């Protein structure tokens, strides 16, 4: 009866052989396998009990139909996941131009596979360029353009293997855009571009009123430049050949100009130096006295200033007759008048100019006292008047003391009125009163000069300058008084320099500086004593410390003091006249605000130039 049997058990085998049932055999329970090893089939089991499921692709490798379109239709069976499947022999791929459905989407060669690429059609010219197209299961190269009329573009437009032949535009007239003879052209196809080629190429320039070398200039560098004679007189005779109006002409090298004194016929009228410029005009000879004024003459082709008067013996007339720089030397008495010294008479005056009044003045009776003849005094008669009888004359004791200028006599002695008067640092005592300590007002001691209201050592105090020069800041500087400069120049420290303002006249309210008219910055500026206006600011007067030689006047040129002839240049309240253009040329003048009238200074032509304010 199989006691204990019939239960499931594990045989210890593999695959389907592992499952068993207990069986009572010979008195023992044994596990008998329910299945025996067999051929492997695709069922997800280990049919051959070798420990491997579906090994060897059971049922696989047979041809089958996948049921898909295109190249994916044909397949081979494959045991996978305990079941047989039909796998395509050719997987789906990108479509190519081959007449097949490569991507298995039921469409063949769709979307022009491999098309749209540049290709060579094998034709000539412009027709050679093409683009690929999938047609009839194979790629084809279609041309991009069709044959067309030939044009000048470097291309074979008609696809006949020849580029630019029979261009429609060639041979027509055109403008090259170049000047002269090269302007007219004909159209040619050159290097694949329509080109306007000049009918007349550039050639060497000739005198024909044509721009032969096409450089935009007519007849330049042509024949000419050779010396020739114009048949005109004077400086116009010499000429040089020039090309003018398509022919060579002899053109004067110099044009007629105003006649000047140079021994030439400047105005080409056949006469030399006639009515030469400046001839006959007044000039300065550079000599002193009556010899200073002269007239321009033209002598041997050169200007010469001929004195109007020659030196003469000195006479007492206030003039330098001998032209030696000294006036009336040896002809004046002590009083500076002509004739011998006068005799003293009793009248209270100093007739002989020796600084003493009525000395040795004769009286018929008595003695000379107080400008009249009086009898000698007795001592008692003077006491009542507060004076003393000395040598027969009633004398005030104060007269005998001879007090200094800054003291006074109290009847017995000289007294300083400032004794006991105390002033602050900015004041000093004058006549017993505290006044502003200003050297402009009160001056400086000998050997000093006033600078910015302060006294300082005068560098010119001990200077001794030669004739024709003056001292400025301790240096002897040549004077401009005897210097005569030509037109266009002016004198500065005895030298003629270029005058940028020589020919410039400025309107009212302007002055010339550096050759240009500028607004007068000093108009309306009122400076204190000892100062002048320059560039709109008040500054020390450069002429305040300069003593020019007799007969000369100090003016300011370019900020420095200059000595010139003439004493007619007004200087009000210590002001100066600033001659911007300098001595020796016409110039506008920047002057004190108080200077309203025109004044004069030496000039190269006539000895006087007009100087106008502002």
C-alpha positions as CSV (number, residue, x, y, z in Angstrom):
1,X,0.0,0.0,0.0
2,X,3.0,2.5,-0.2
3,X,3.0,3.5,3.4
4,X,4.3,7.0,3.9
5,X,4.5,7.6,0.1
6,X,2.7,10.0,-2.1
7,X,4.3,13.2,-0.8
8,X,6.1,15.8,-2.8
9,X,9.8,15.7,-2.5
10,X,13.0,17.0,-4.1
11,X,15.0,14.4,-6.0
12,X,18.1,16.5,-5.9
13,X,18.2,16.8,-9.7
14,X,18.0,19.8,-12.0
15,X,15.3,21.4,-14.0
16,X,12.1,19.3,-14.4
17,X,14.0,16.3,-12.8
18,X,14.1,18.0,-9.4
19,X,10.4,17.4,-8.5
20,X,9.5,14.0,-7.1
21,X,7.1,12.0,-5.0
22,X,7.9,9.7,-2.1
23,X,7.6,5.9,-2.7
24,X,8.0,3.1,-0.2
25,X,10.4,0.6,-1.8
26,X,12.0,-2.3,0.1
27,X,11.0,-0.9,3.3
28,X,12.4,2.6,2.7
29,X,11.0,5.8,1.5
30,X,12.6,7.1,-1.7
31,X,12.0,10.2,-3.8
32,X,11.1,9.2,-7.3
33,X,11.4,11.9,-10.0
34,X,8.1,12.8,-11.7
35,X,9.8,13.7,-15.1
36,X,12.7,12.3,-17.0
37,X,15.3,14.5,-19.0
38,X,14.0,15.2,-22.5
39,X,14.7,17.5,-25.5
40,X,14.9,21.2,-24.6
41,X,11.9,23.2,-25.9
42,X,11.2,26.9,-25.7
43,X,9.0,26.9,-22.6
44,X,11.0,28.6,-19.9
45,X,11.9,25.2,-18.3
46,X,15.1,23.1,-18.0
47,X,13.7,20.2,-20.0
48,X,17.0,18.3,-20.3
49,X,17.8,18.8,-16.6
50,X,21.2,20.3,-17.3
51,X,20.7,23.3,-15.1
52,X,20.1,25.7,-18.0
53,X,16.7,27.0,-19.1
54,X,15.9,27.0,-22.9
55,X,19.5,26.6,-23.7
56,X,20.5,26.2,-27.3
57,X,17.7,28.5,-28.6
58,X,15.2,25.7,-28.9
59,X,12.9,26.2,-31.9
60,X,14.9,29.2,-33.0
61,X,16.8,29.9,-36.3
62,X,13.8,29.2,-38.6
63,X,12.8,31.8,-41.3
64,X,9.7,33.8,-40.4
65,X,7.6,36.8,-41.3
66,X,7.8,39.7,-38.8
67,X,4.7,41.3,-40.1
68,X,6.5,44.7,-40.5
69,X,7.0,46.6,-43.8
70,X,10.1,47.2,-45.9
71,X,13.4,45.6,-45.0
72,X,12.0,44.7,-41.6
73,X,9.6,42.0,-43.1
74,X,11.9,38.9,-43.3
75,X,13.0,37.5,-39.9
76,X,14.3,34.5,-38.0
77,X,12.7,32.8,-34.9
78,X,14.3,33.4,-31.5
79,X,13.5,31.8,-28.1
80,X,13.2,34.7,-25.7
81,X,11.4,34.9,-22.4
82,X,10.0,31.3,-22.7
83,X,8.4,32.0,-26.1
84,X,9.4,32.0,-29.8
85,X,9.6,35.4,-31.5
86,X,10.3,36.5,-35.1
87,X,13.2,38.9,-35.1
88,X,13.9,41.1,-38.4
89,X,17.0,40.0,-40.2
90,X,17.6,43.7,-41.2
91,X,16.9,46.4,-38.5
92,X,15.2,49.7,-39.4
93,X,17.8,52.5,-40.3
94,X,17.9,55.9,-41.9
95,X,16.4,56.1,-45.3
96,X,19.0,56.0,-48.2
97,X,18.4,56.4,-51.9
98,X,18.2,52.6,-52.9
99,X,14.5,51.9,-53.7
100,X,13.9,50.2,-50.3
101,X,11.9,51.1,-47.3
102,X,15.0,51.4,-45.0
103,X,13.2,52.9,-42.0
104,X,10.3,50.4,-42.3
105,X,7.7,53.1,-42.4
106,X,5.9,51.8,-45.5
107,X,7.5,54.5,-47.7
108,X,10.4,54.1,-50.1
109,X,13.1,56.8,-50.5
110,X,10.9,59.4,-48.9
111,X,12.3,63.0,-48.1
112,X,14.9,62.8,-50.9
113,X,17.5,60.9,-48.9
114,X,21.1,62.0,-49.8
115,X,19.6,65.0,-51.8
116,X,20.4,68.7,-51.5
117,X,24.2,68.3,-51.6
118,X,26.4,70.4,-54.0
119,X,27.6,68.3,-56.9
120,X,29.2,68.6,-60.3
121,X,26.8,67.9,-63.2
122,X,29.7,67.3,-65.6
123,X,28.5,70.2,-67.8
124,X,30.5,73.4,-68.6
125,X,30.4,76.9,-67.1
126,X,27.6,77.9,-64.9
127,X,25.8,74.6,-65.6
128,X,28.5,72.6,-63.9
129,X,27.2,73.5,-60.4
130,X,24.3,71.2,-59.3
131,X,22.5,69.7,-56.4
132,X,21.8,66.0,-55.7
133,X,18.3,64.5,-56.0
134,X,17.1,60.9,-55.2
135,X,15.5,59.7,-58.3
136,X,14.6,56.1,-59.5
137,X,16.3,54.5,-56.5
138,X,19.6,56.3,-57.3
139,X,21.2,59.7,-56.5
140,X,21.1,62.2,-59.5
141,X,22.9,65.6,-60.0
142,X,20.6,68.3,-61.3
143,X,22.1,71.7,-62.6
144,X,21.3,74.8,-60.5
145,X,20.9,77.0,-63.6
146,X,20.1,76.7,-67.2
147,X,22.3,78.1,-70.0
148,X,21.8,81.9,-70.4
149,X,23.1,84.8,-72.4
150,X,26.8,85.5,-71.9
151,X,27.7,88.4,-69.5
152,X,31.1,89.9,-68.3
153,X,31.4,88.2,-65.0
154,X,34.2,85.6,-65.4
155,X,31.6,82.9,-65.8
156,X,30.6,80.6,-68.7
157,X,26.9,81.7,-68.7
158,X,25.9,79.8,-71.8
159,X,27.7,76.6,-70.7
160,X,29.6,76.2,-74.0
161,X,33.0,75.9,-72.3
162,X,34.1,79.5,-73.0
163,X,33.8,82.4,-70.4
164,X,32.8,86.0,-71.3
165,X,32.9,85.5,-75.1
166,X,30.5,87.7,-77.0
167,X,29.8,90.0,-74.0
168,X,26.8,92.1,-74.8
169,X,28.2,95.3,-73.1
170,X,31.7,95.3,-74.6
171,X,32.6,97.9,-77.2
172,X,30.3,100.7,-75.9
173,X,31.5,104.3,-75.1
174,X,32.1,105.1,-71.4
175,X,33.6,107.6,-69.0
176,X,36.7,106.4,-67.1
177,X,36.3,108.9,-64.3
178,X,40.0,110.0,-64.8
179,X,40.9,113.6,-65.6
180,X,42.3,115.0,-68.9
181,X,42.8,113.0,-72.0
182,X,42.1,109.8,-70.1
183,X,38.4,110.7,-69.5
184,X,36.9,109.1,-72.7
185,X,36.9,105.3,-72.8
186,X,35.5,102.1,-74.3
187,X,34.0,99.2,-72.3
188,X,36.0,96.0,-72.3
189,X,35.5,92.8,-70.3
190,X,38.8,92.4,-68.4
191,X,39.4,89.7,-65.7
192,X,35.7,89.0,-65.5
193,X,34.7,92.7,-64.9
194,X,33.3,95.3,-67.2
195,X,36.1,97.9,-67.5
196,X,36.1,101.4,-69.0
197,X,39.5,101.4,-70.8
198,X,40.8,104.9,-71.8
199,X,40.9,105.5,-75.5
200,X,43.9,107.7,-74.9
201,X,46.4,106.4,-72.3
202,X,48.5,108.8,-70.2
203,X,51.5,110.3,-72.0
204,X,54.1,112.9,-71.2
205,X,52.7,116.4,-70.6
206,X,53.1,118.9,-73.5
207,X,52.1,122.6,-73.8
208,X,48.7,122.1,-75.5
209,X,46.1,123.1,-72.8
210,X,45.3,119.4,-72.3
211,X,46.0,117.2,-69.3
212,X,48.1,114.7,-71.2
213,X,49.4,112.7,-68.2
214,X,45.9,112.6,-66.7
215,X,47.0,113.9,-63.2
216,X,44.4,116.6,-62.9
217,X,46.8,119.4,-63.9
218,X,47.1,121.0,-67.3
219,X,50.5,121.7,-68.9
220,X,52.4,121.3,-65.6
221,X,56.1,120.6,-66.0
222,X,56.0,121.3,-69.7
223,X,58.5,123.2,-71.7
224,X,59.4,126.5,-70.0
225,X,61.4,127.8,-67.2
226,X,64.1,129.1,-69.5
227,X,65.4,132.7,-69.1
228,X,64.0,135.1,-71.6
229,X,63.6,138.9,-72.2
230,X,60.1,140.4,-72.0
231,X,61.0,143.6,-73.9
232,X,59.7,145.6,-70.8
233,X,61.9,148.1,-69.0
234,X,63.4,147.9,-65.5
235,X,63.1,144.9,-63.3
236,X,60.3,143.6,-65.6
237,X,62.8,143.0,-68.4
238,X,64.1,139.6,-67.1
239,X,61.6,136.8,-67.6
240,X,61.1,133.1,-67.8
241,X,59.2,131.1,-70.3
242,X,55.9,129.7,-69.2
243,X,53.2,127.6,-70.9
244,X,50.0,129.6,-71.0
245,X,47.0,129.1,-73.2
246,X,48.6,126.2,-75.1
247,X,51.7,128.3,-76.1
248,X,55.0,129.3,-74.5
249,X,55.2,132.9,-73.4
250,X,57.9,135.1,-71.7
251,X,56.6,136.1,-68.3
252,X,58.4,138.8,-66.2
253,X,60.1,137.3,-63.1
254,X,59.2,140.5,-61.1
255,X,56.0,142.4,-61.3
256,X,56.0,146.3,-61.3
257,X,56.0,147.7,-57.7
258,X,56.3,151.0,-56.0
259,X,59.6,152.7,-56.7
260,X,62.1,152.4,-53.9
261,X,65.6,153.7,-53.6
262,X,67.7,150.8,-54.8
263,X,69.2,151.8,-58.2
264,X,66.5,149.9,-60.1
265,X,63.5,150.7,-62.1
266,X,61.0,149.1,-59.8
267,X,57.8,150.3,-61.5
268,X,59.1,149.4,-65.0
269,X,58.4,152.9,-66.5
270,X,61.9,153.4,-67.8
271,X,63.1,155.7,-65.0
272,X,65.3,154.7,-62.0
273,X,64.5,155.7,-58.4
274,X,62.2,158.6,-59.5
275,X,59.8,159.5,-56.7
276,X,61.1,156.6,-54.6
277,X,59.2,155.8,-51.5
278,X,60.2,157.8,-48.4
279,X,62.4,160.2,-50.5
280,X,61.8,163.8,-49.3
281,X,60.2,162.7,-46.1
282,X,61.5,163.9,-42.8
283,X,63.8,161.5,-40.9
284,X,66.0,161.3,-37.8
285,X,69.7,161.4,-38.5
286,X,70.6,159.9,-35.2
287,X,72.7,162.9,-34.3
288,X,71.8,165.4,-31.5
289,X,70.8,169.0,-31.6
290,X,70.0,170.9,-34.8
291,X,71.5,168.0,-36.8
292,X,68.9,165.5,-35.6
293,X,66.2,166.4,-38.1
294,X,66.8,165.5,-41.8
295,X,65.3,164.6,-45.1
296,X,65.5,161.2,-46.9
297,X,67.6,161.4,-50.1
298,X,68.3,158.6,-52.6
299,X,72.0,158.5,-53.2
300,X,73.6,155.9,-55.4
301,X,70.6,153.6,-55.0
302,X,70.5,153.8,-51.1
303,X,68.5,155.9,-48.7
304,X,70.5,158.5,-46.8
305,X,69.1,160.8,-44.1
306,X,70.6,164.3,-44.9
307,X,70.6,166.7,-42.0
308,X,68.6,169.9,-42.6
309,X,71.2,171.9,-40.7
310,X,75.0,171.5,-40.2
311,X,76.8,171.9,-36.9
312,X,77.3,175.6,-35.9
313,X,79.1,177.5,-33.1
314,X,77.1,177.2,-29.8
315,X,75.1,180.3,-29.0
316,X,72.8,180.9,-26.0
317,X,69.4,179.9,-27.5
318,X,68.3,176.7,-25.7
319,X,69.4,174.6,-28.7
320,X,72.4,172.3,-29.3
321,X,73.9,174.3,-32.1
322,X,77.2,172.4,-32.2
323,X,75.4,168.9,-32.3
324,X,77.6,167.6,-29.5
325,X,74.8,166.5,-27.2
326,X,75.2,169.6,-25.0
327,X,72.9,172.7,-25.0
328,X,74.4,176.2,-24.7
329,X,77.5,174.9,-23.1
330,X,79.9,177.7,-22.3
331,X,77.3,180.4,-23.0
332,X,75.0,180.5,-19.8
333,X,75.6,182.2,-16.5
334,X,74.8,180.7,-13.0
335,X,71.1,181.5,-13.5
336,X,71.0,179.5,-16.7
337,X,70.5,182.6,-18.7
338,X,72.5,184.1,-21.5
339,X,75.1,186.6,-20.6
340,X,77.4,187.2,-17.5
341,X,76.3,186.7,-13.9
342,X,74.1,189.5,-12.6
343,X,75.2,191.8,-9.8
344,X,73.4,191.6,-6.4
345,X,71.2,194.5,-5.4
346,X,69.3,195.1,-2.2
347,X,65.8,193.9,-3.2
348,X,65.3,190.6,-1.3
349,X,66.2,188.5,-4.4
350,X,69.1,186.3,-5.4
351,X,70.2,188.1,-8.6
352,X,73.5,186.1,-9.1
353,X,71.8,182.7,-8.4
354,X,74.4,181.7,-5.8
355,X,71.8,180.7,-3.2
356,X,72.3,183.8,-1.0
357,X,70.0,186.8,-1.1
358,X,71.4,190.4,-1.1
359,X,74.9,189.3,-0.1
360,X,77.3,192.2,-0.6
361,X,74.4,194.3,-2.0
362,X,75.5,198.0,-1.9
363,X,73.6,200.7,-0.1
364,X,74.3,204.4,-0.2
365,X,73.5,204.7,3.5
366,X,73.3,201.9,6.1
367,X,73.2,198.2,5.3
368,X,71.0,195.9,3.2
369,X,68.5,194.0,5.4
370,X,65.3,192.3,4.3
371,X,65.5,193.6,0.8
372,X,66.0,197.3,1.7
373,X,68.7,199.6,3.0
374,X,68.4,200.4,6.7
375,X,70.5,202.4,9.2
376,X,72.6,200.4,11.7
377,X,70.7,199.5,14.9
378,X,71.4,200.1,18.5
379,X,70.9,197.1,20.8
380,X,68.1,198.6,22.8
381,X,65.9,199.2,19.8
382,X,65.9,195.4,18.9
383,X,65.0,194.1,22.3
384,X,61.4,195.2,22.1
385,X,61.0,193.2,18.9
386,X,62.3,190.0,20.3
387,X,65.4,190.1,18.1
388,X,69.1,191.0,18.7
389,X,71.3,193.7,17.2
390,X,74.2,192.0,15.5
391,X,76.6,194.0,13.3
392,X,74.2,196.9,13.3
393,X,71.3,194.8,12.2
394,X,68.3,193.5,14.2
395,X,68.5,189.8,13.6
396,X,66.0,187.0,14.6
397,X,68.0,184.4,16.6
398,X,66.2,181.7,14.6
399,X,67.9,182.9,11.4
400,X,71.3,182.2,12.9
401,X,70.4,178.7,14.0
402,X,69.6,177.5,10.4
403,X,67.3,174.6,11.6
404,X,67.0,171.4,9.5
405,X,63.9,171.1,7.3
406,X,62.2,168.7,9.7
407,X,62.7,171.0,12.8
408,X,61.5,174.5,13.8
409,X,62.9,177.3,15.9
410,X,61.1,178.2,19.1
411,X,63.0,181.5,19.3
412,X,66.0,180.1,21.1
413,X,66.8,176.6,19.7
414,X,65.8,174.1,17.0
415,X,63.0,171.8,18.1
416,X,61.9,168.4,16.5
417,X,58.1,168.5,16.4
418,X,58.0,164.7,16.4
419,X,59.7,164.3,19.8
420,X,57.3,162.5,22.0
421,X,54.9,161.6,19.2
422,X,54.4,157.8,18.9
423,X,53.0,156.3,15.6
424,X,52.1,152.6,14.8
425,X,54.2,150.5,12.5
426,X,52.4,151.6,9.3
427,X,52.8,155.3,10.0
428,X,55.5,157.8,10.7
429,X,55.6,161.3,12.2
430,X,55.7,164.1,9.7
431,X,55.6,167.7,11.2
432,X,54.3,166.4,14.5
433,X,51.5,164.3,12.9
434,X,51.3,160.6,12.2
435,X,51.0,160.0,8.5
436,X,50.9,156.8,6.3
437,X,54.5,155.6,5.8
438,X,54.4,155.7,2.0
439,X,57.5,156.5,0.0
440,X,55.4,157.3,-3.0
441,X,54.2,160.3,-1.1
442,X,57.2,161.2,1.0
443,X,60.1,159.9,-1.2
444,X,63.2,158.0,0.0
445,X,66.6,159.0,1.4
446,X,69.4,159.5,-1.0
447,X,70.7,156.3,-2.6
448,X,67.4,154.6,-2.3
449,X,64.3,154.2,-4.5
450,X,60.6,153.6,-3.8
451,X,59.4,150.1,-4.9
452,X,55.8,149.0,-4.0
453,X,55.7,151.9,-1.4
454,X,58.9,150.7,0.3
455,X,62.4,152.2,0.1
456,X,65.1,149.9,-1.1
457,X,68.7,150.5,-2.3
458,X,68.8,152.1,-5.7
459,X,71.1,150.0,-8.0
460,X,71.6,153.0,-10.2
461,X,72.7,155.3,-7.5
462,X,76.4,154.8,-8.2
463,X,76.1,154.0,-11.9
464,X,77.9,156.1,-14.5
465,X,76.7,155.4,-18.0
466,X,78.3,156.5,-21.2
467,X,76.6,159.0,-23.5
468,X,73.8,157.4,-25.5
469,X,72.8,155.0,-22.6
470,X,70.9,155.2,-19.3
471,X,70.8,153.1,-16.1
472,X,68.0,150.6,-15.6
473,X,68.0,148.3,-12.6
474,X,71.8,148.8,-12.2
475,X,72.7,148.1,-15.8
476,X,73.6,150.7,-18.5
477,X,71.2,150.2,-21.4
478,X,71.5,151.7,-24.9
479,X,69.0,154.5,-25.5
480,X,66.6,154.5,-28.4
481,X,66.9,158.3,-28.8
482,X,69.4,158.2,-31.6
483,X,68.3,155.0,-33.3
484,X,66.4,155.2,-36.6
485,X,64.7,151.9,-37.5
486,X,63.3,151.0,-41.0
487,X,59.6,150.5,-41.6
488,X,58.2,147.4,-40.0
489,X,60.7,147.5,-37.1
490,X,61.0,149.3,-33.7
491,X,63.7,150.1,-31.3
492,X,64.2,148.0,-28.1
493,X,67.3,148.6,-25.9
494,X,69.0,150.4,-28.8
495,X,68.4,147.6,-31.3
496,X,65.9,147.5,-34.2
497,X,63.6,144.5,-33.9
498,X,60.6,143.2,-35.9
499,X,57.4,145.1,-35.1
500,X,54.3,142.9,-35.5
501,X,52.0,145.9,-35.1
502,X,53.7,148.2,-37.6
503,X,50.8,148.3,-40.1
504,X,47.9,147.6,-37.8
505,X,45.5,150.3,-36.7
506,X,43.1,149.2,-34.0
507,X,39.7,150.8,-33.3
508,X,38.9,152.7,-30.2
509,X,38.9,150.5,-27.1
510,X,41.5,148.1,-28.5
511,X,45.3,147.8,-28.6
512,X,47.6,145.8,-30.8
513,X,49.5,142.9,-29.2
514,X,51.4,140.4,-31.2
515,X,50.0,141.6,-34.5
516,X,46.3,141.4,-33.3
517,X,43.9,143.9,-32.1
518,X,42.7,143.0,-28.6
519,X,40.3,144.7,-26.1
520,X,42.1,147.2,-23.9
521,X,42.1,145.6,-20.5
522,X,43.2,148.9,-18.9
523,X,40.3,150.9,-20.1
524,X,38.7,152.6,-17.0
525,X,41.4,151.3,-14.6
526,X,42.6,154.0,-12.2
527,X,45.9,153.2,-10.5
528,X,47.4,154.9,-7.4
529,X,50.4,157.1,-7.7
530,X,53.6,155.3,-8.6
531,X,51.7,152.5,-10.4
532,X,50.4,152.0,-13.9
533,X,48.0,149.6,-15.6
534,X,49.2,146.7,-17.6
535,X,47.0,143.8,-18.8
536,X,44.2,145.2,-16.5
537,X,46.3,145.1,-13.3
538,X,48.1,148.0,-11.5
539,X,51.8,147.5,-11.2
540,X,54.9,149.5,-10.5
541,X,55.8,152.1,-13.1
542,X,59.1,150.9,-14.8
543,X,59.9,154.6,-15.6
544,X,59.7,155.6,-12.0
545,X,63.3,154.6,-11.4
546,X,64.8,155.7,-14.7
547,X,66.6,159.1,-15.3
548,X,66.9,159.6,-19.0
549,X,69.6,161.9,-20.4
550,X,68.7,165.6,-20.9
551,X,66.2,166.1,-23.8
552,X,65.0,162.5,-23.6
553,X,61.8,161.0,-22.3
554,X,61.1,157.7,-20.7
555,X,58.4,155.5,-22.2
556,X,57.6,151.8,-21.6
557,X,58.0,149.3,-24.4
558,X,57.0,145.6,-23.8
559,X,57.1,146.3,-20.0
560,X,60.6,147.8,-19.9
561,X,61.7,151.5,-19.7
562,X,63.1,153.0,-22.9
563,X,64.6,156.5,-23.3
564,X,63.6,158.3,-26.5
565,X,63.8,161.9,-27.9
566,X,61.0,164.3,-27.1
567,X,59.5,165.8,-24.0
568,X,55.9,166.2,-25.3
569,X,54.8,162.9,-23.9
570,X,52.5,163.7,-21.0
571,X,52.9,161.7,-17.8
572,X,50.1,162.6,-15.4
573,X,50.4,161.7,-11.7
574,X,53.4,159.6,-12.3
575,X,51.7,157.5,-15.0
576,X,53.3,156.0,-18.1
577,X,52.7,155.7,-21.8
578,X,53.1,152.1,-22.9
579,X,54.1,151.9,-26.5
580,X,53.1,148.4,-27.6
581,X,54.6,148.6,-31.0
582,X,57.8,150.2,-29.8
583,X,59.9,153.1,-30.9
584,X,60.5,153.4,-34.6
585,X,57.1,152.3,-36.0
586,X,53.4,153.4,-35.9
587,X,51.7,151.8,-32.9
588,X,48.7,151.9,-30.7
589,X,49.5,152.9,-27.1
590,X,48.2,151.6,-23.8
591,X,48.3,154.6,-21.5
592,X,47.1,155.7,-18.1
593,X,43.3,156.1,-17.8
594,X,44.0,159.9,-17.4
595,X,45.7,160.2,-20.8
596,X,43.1,161.3,-23.3
597,X,45.1,163.1,-25.9
598,X,47.3,161.8,-28.7
599,X,51.0,162.0,-28.0
600,X,54.2,161.5,-30.0
601,X,57.4,159.5,-29.9
602,X,60.4,159.1,-32.3
603,X,59.8,157.4,-35.6
604,X,62.3,156.0,-38.2
605,X,60.9,158.2,-41.0
606,X,60.2,161.6,-39.6
607,X,61.3,161.5,-36.0
608,X,57.7,161.5,-34.6
609,X,55.1,158.7,-34.5
610,X,51.5,159.1,-33.4
611,X,50.6,157.2,-30.2
612,X,47.0,156.9,-29.3
613,X,45.5,155.8,-26.1
614,X,43.9,152.3,-25.9
